[in-house]
Structures are given as structure tokens and as C-alpha cells.
Amino acid sequence: MCAADGIFYPGYDPSQNKKDNKNKKGNKNEDIDIILPSVEVQIGAHTTECKKTLVVFIGGAADSFFKPLLNKVFGKYEFNYGRGENRLQDVCYSEHGGGKVVALMKKWFDAKQKIVLVGHSWGGHRVICLAEENPDITIELLVTLDPVSWSKNGKQAKPKNVKRWLNVYVDYKTASWWRSDNLIARIGGPWEECQNADKNMIINKDINGNNIDFGHADAGFMFELTRVIYEVIKL
């Protein structure tokens, strides 16, 4: 079991963790500082039914601290599409260990539900690994947001059980050197363009090829400005 294995199970409302989210109203326009709850806190407070598409967000190595995916992507998406009985999808979040995700994937797949994996930074590496390590589970959509790792790179093969792979990346040849997030990504081994992805999108260039100061920590912009969010919503 990996140490970085905290999780939000599908159907659990992060604002229910009152001790860690006190004085937070939960309005969708607020930038709520989401704190990972214990598994015990979530007992009886998350869904055990597999009636909707399972969307799993997996953060990078320090995401539970800096929270570029936890707050800027998962938090907003869960609030809008993953809450209550009328939720659009079953939405969950995992730290990059991902050990608790496999059981969910198997359960939702056995219930004939679609599965979407979204990973940022080291989490991009982990979603690839989760697909590779579970070849009997079909992944409807796999999204990597500026994936990073030493053991894999831009030549990473598309797992055979993945129907579609979308990759959003930072072009580090032109990305700002002064940004600490870009420095960390460069040390970690950015994949950048993935030759076997179905679609690659650069976040730090506009349609005319002009540089934009977006970097590794801008997971929210990667997910929304590229319209990847709509690819996830429609499943």
C-alpha cells in the first residue's frame, strides 16, 4: 500500500468534513481549501451504488499540499457534477498512490459503467499505470495533465484497454524558468507531447503560437481552457 493513498470516495461531500472545512459555505465561486478526510469519516457518507460513470482524479506527488488538482480541478468538478442524488457522475479523488482506486474501478466496471481517469503531474504517470496494471478493465477516457515521471516519457504506449487518451502539456522549451512549479516538473521528467496519445494540446501557447505564461501547476487551466472538461462531462 502506498503511503500517499488518501481518497475522496464517490458521493462524499468534502464540506461534510466540518472540522477541516469550518466556516466554508461551499459556494461554487469560493476557493475552498479542501482537506483529505480519513476513510473512517467517509463510512456511510459515500455512494455504494454504481449507477453512473466513474470519474477518478489523481493528484501529483505533492497535490495534497499545494492542491493544483485537488482544489482547482476536482473541487470544482465535484461541486458541479458529483453531488447529491441528482449528480451527473460518480466523482472521486485519490492521491498519487492510487491503491484504493482499483477496487472502485473493478466495482464500477462490473456494473457496466464507464470509467474516466484524470491525472496531473505524477498522477498522469499513475493513471497510465492503473490502466496498464488492470488490462481487463476498459477505460473510456484517460486524461493526462502535464504528466511527469522518470520511468515513463513521451513515447509511452497507449494502454490497449484505453479507448481514448487526451494529453495536455507544457512546452518546457519556452516555459518560464523562474516558476518553481516548472523547475520541479523539469527535475521530475516531463513527458510533454505524447506521441501515442489520441490528442495532444499545449497549454502555454495560443493558436498563433505565441507564448503564454501557463505552467505545470495550472491544472485548472489545462482542464478547462482546452475544453477537456467537456470531454469528461459527456461520458
Steps between C-alpha positions, in 0.01 A plus 500: 500500500646837400533761772340768279164328486243746631170496318161666457252226420219562248203683644685637802455875546836659599314766700376224734850490642392782734809505714725567204258715303347710778367840399492392132161559340558277202394746231637399163677834457696461822850354494448250780814356655415132473653269758513125443283321757573162654335195353313457830342845464353394168339177616129519420546841337594386150318308233515121486289489185653497154238679294709762322832549322793485743739796466824463697734798551854411610733771628874539474763426762428812709142565395353454847724790613510741202163379362510597131275204415322452834372859524508633144368196314344234723343747745320698232401196297371309802292799612336543160461140382563258785266597784169369623253249365468694175875511431612455142785260579665310783807714568795416720854616573812309596853591594762367262531166682165399354480177699133539589398586145533151352211358705278787383599447138415130521170563674380765253624300201317187619187717524553587131578866569751708307828593667698823454847558647644853530854545633722803548880496527606174669130417500522492120757226535276320749189495279706338226625243752147432627386430145801278426469306826130428444478395135160334545337832595405724208590867546263714296716813526845564644616857553857597588564859610871574455608149606835460674717202595847360439381148414271599213517772235342641186550169322273324748274251322126545523365217719292260294201529733483879460252615236615862483798686646515880519828662605542864603856616550739787558761570233805531724720636226311829530351475852611745768814395687426719802188307598566245774231266368675482162834438668355211699342353188827525308677312778224240512512419130217659296357287221381801299350385166402132514533348156247222570226717649190550285531875545770734636433857611760761603386724786768772481451605137202666333358405160752729332795338674562788741628410846263522798620490859326180601702235679497164671281602795222640279301177499170687507583690181621178336170332579267785409661720233576201276134393541609161629242551774222465244646173373469369855155644571338336199591144601 
